[in-house]
Amino acid sequence: MNKIKLMSHLVAGYPTDEIAFEAAKALVKGGADILEIQLPFSDPSADGPAIQTACTEVLKRGYKTHDGLEFISKLHKEFPDTTIYLMSYGSLIYTPGIENFCKKAAAAGVKGMIIPDLPFDCDEGLTKACEENGMENIPVAAPSMSDSRLEKLANFGFKHIYAALRAGITGTETTIDSATIEFLKKVSAGSAKIYGGFGISSGTQAKVVAPYVEAIVAGSVFVRIITANKNSPKELAQKVQEKAEELTQT
């Protein structure tokens, strides 16, 4: 039976590495094709309250980039056939040196980098560093971009593009309408395959978007489930798996 491809988003170390790992296992069991792991950051400008709060809680423990890469490495060893992308912000990867960071990320098992605050045509060398380390840079397209810029991005030669289904931050409700579909068509006008996300939380939304993308992206919905059930890991895993199954059903 065909299924909708799912890229699922988790914050590394939230609420603990152990619980986050169990959530990742539940996501894979529920049908997630890609694990997008976010390194906690103090000012996650593209993220809504659920992910911002998760990042804050993890950082209070003194969690470092090294810890996040260790978490990713453990996931890669457990699920060697599951694609892992790393999501973060420019300053976290620029400060240690982008080439150095990409080398460490690739060694941990990362296959792609999603850095929403680095423009695709001014990325401080991220695309090149990714290519040199067997990864890909996955730029973010937003509906607020002009048609000419969307056309430039679509034809820039990227393998994949992350299409944010609306402007603003993640986690709030997204309405899928004709404008959303038109935006997805513009982003996919080139050769890149498209990941579509921002606010997808139901199977109904996933079904509407799925025909226009390579995979749907869901993140805040899983973070909210983890937050609500973090004191009951078994129930947390069950609910995460059930939501992943809902989102991947055609």
Number of C-alpha atoms within 10 A of each C-alpha: 4 7 12 24 22 28 25 27 25 27 27 28 27 25 19 15 17 13 20 22 21 16 26 25 18 22 29 20 17 22 23 27 20 20 25 26 27 24 27 29 22 13 11 21 14 16 19 17 15 19 27 20 18 22 25 17 17 22 17 9 11 8 18 15 15 12 15 22 22 16 20 28 20 15 20 18 12 12 15 12 10 17 17 25 27 26 20 20 21 18 14 16 17 15 10 11 12 22 19 13 19 26 17 15 25 21 15 20 22 27 19 24 24 22 23 21 16 16 14 21 12 9 16 16 12 24 22 16 19 24 13 14 17 14 21 22 24 27 23 21 27 18 20 12 13 10 13 9 12 20 16 15 25 24 15 14 12 18 15 20 26 25 25 24 27 21 14 16 15 26 23 17 11 17 13 17 11 9 13 17 16 13 21 23 15 15 28 23 14 17 15 20 19 24 27 27 26 26 24 26 23 15 17 14 16 26 16 12 23 20 12 18 22 20 25 27 29 28 25 26 22 25 24 17 18 25 15 11 16 18 12 11 16 13 14 22 25 16 20 27 23 16 21 27 22 18 28 23 16 15
